[in-house]
């Protein structure tokens, strides 16, 4: 039984990672010009959802499936809202470049 287990282990080759071991990739990522929603990061935006609700705030974080907006209140309280990207109709930036 132990002989059979060792032969199975020897038959399956180990997968090697093909990712580069280069630390310059993060530096290159930061030097790229922003595209898509990254262009609106840390700017005042107006987000319209698919059900036509309008949300104003500062776009603070972007991930694969959602965005985080700091809402603009008159009391200046830091209130955050998470919106899923599939629920957005469009995002408009009020600030010029």
Secondary structure as a PSIPRED ss2 file (coil, helix, strand):
# PSIPRED VFORMAT (PSIPRED V4.0)

   1 X C   1.000  0.000  0.000
   2 X H   0.000  1.000  0.000
   3 X H   0.000  1.000  0.000
   4 X H   0.000  1.000  0.000
   5 X H   0.000  1.000  0.000
   6 X H   0.000  1.000  0.000
   7 X H   0.000  1.000  0.000
   8 X H   0.000  1.000  0.000
   9 X H   0.000  1.000  0.000
  10 X H   0.000  1.000  0.000
  11 X H   0.000  1.000  0.000
  12 X C   1.000  0.000  0.000
  13 X C   1.000  0.000  0.000
  14 X C   1.000  0.000  0.000
  15 X C   1.000  0.000  0.000
  16 X C   1.000  0.000  0.000
  17 X C   1.000  0.000  0.000
  18 X C   1.000  0.000  0.000
  19 X C   1.000  0.000  0.000
  20 X C   1.000  0.000  0.000
  21 X C   1.000  0.000  0.000
  22 X C   1.000  0.000  0.000
  23 X C   1.000  0.000  0.000
  24 X H   0.000  1.000  0.000
  25 X H   0.000  1.000  0.000
  26 X H   0.000  1.000  0.000
  27 X H   0.000  1.000  0.000
  28 X H   0.000  1.000  0.000
  29 X H   0.000  1.000  0.000
  30 X H   0.000  1.000  0.000
  31 X H   0.000  1.000  0.000
  32 X C   1.000  0.000  0.000
  33 X C   1.000  0.000  0.000
  34 X C   1.000  0.000  0.000
  35 X C   1.000  0.000  0.000
  36 X H   0.000  1.000  0.000
  37 X H   0.000  1.000  0.000
  38 X H   0.000  1.000  0.000
  39 X H   0.000  1.000  0.000
  40 X H   0.000  1.000  0.000
  41 X C   1.000  0.000  0.000
  42 X C   1.000  0.000  0.000
  43 X C   1.000  0.000  0.000
  44 X E   0.000  0.000  1.000
  45 X E   0.000  0.000  1.000
  46 X E   0.000  0.000  1.000
  47 X E   0.000  0.000  1.000
  48 X E   0.000  0.000  1.000
  49 X E   0.000  0.000  1.000
  50 X C   1.000  0.000  0.000
  51 X C   1.000  0.000  0.000
  52 X C   1.000  0.000  0.000
  53 X C   1.000  0.000  0.000
  54 X E   0.000  0.000  1.000
  55 X E   0.000  0.000  1.000
  56 X E   0.000  0.000  1.000
  57 X E   0.000  0.000  1.000
  58 X E   0.000  0.000  1.000
  59 X E   0.000  0.000  1.000
  60 X E   0.000  0.000  1.000
  61 X E   0.000  0.000  1.000
  62 X E   0.000  0.000  1.000
  63 X C   1.000  0.000  0.000
  64 X C   1.000  0.000  0.000
  65 X C   1.000  0.000  0.000
  66 X E   0.000  0.000  1.000
  67 X E   0.000  0.000  1.000
  68 X E   0.000  0.000  1.000
  69 X E   0.000  0.000  1.000
  70 X E   0.000  0.000  1.000
  71 X E   0.000  0.000  1.000
  72 X C   1.000  0.000  0.000
  73 X C   1.000  0.000  0.000
  74 X C   1.000  0.000  0.000
  75 X C   1.000  0.000  0.000
  76 X C   1.000  0.000  0.000
  77 X C   1.000  0.000  0.000
  78 X C   1.000  0.000  0.000
  79 X E   0.000  0.000  1.000
  80 X E   0.000  0.000  1.000
  81 X E   0.000  0.000  1.000
  82 X E   0.000  0.000  1.000
  83 X E   0.000  0.000  1.000
  84 X E   0.000  0.000  1.000
  85 X H   0.000  1.000  0.000
  86 X H   0.000  1.000  0.000
  87 X H   0.000  1.000  0.000
  88 X E   0.000  0.000  1.000
  89 X E   0.000  0.000  1.000
  90 X E   0.000  0.000  1.000
  91 X E   0.000  0.000  1.000
  92 X E   0.000  0.000  1.000
  93 X E   0.000  0.000  1.000
  94 X C   1.000  0.000  0.000
  95 X C   1.000  0.000  0.000
  96 X C   1.000  0.000  0.000
  97 X C   1.000  0.000  0.000
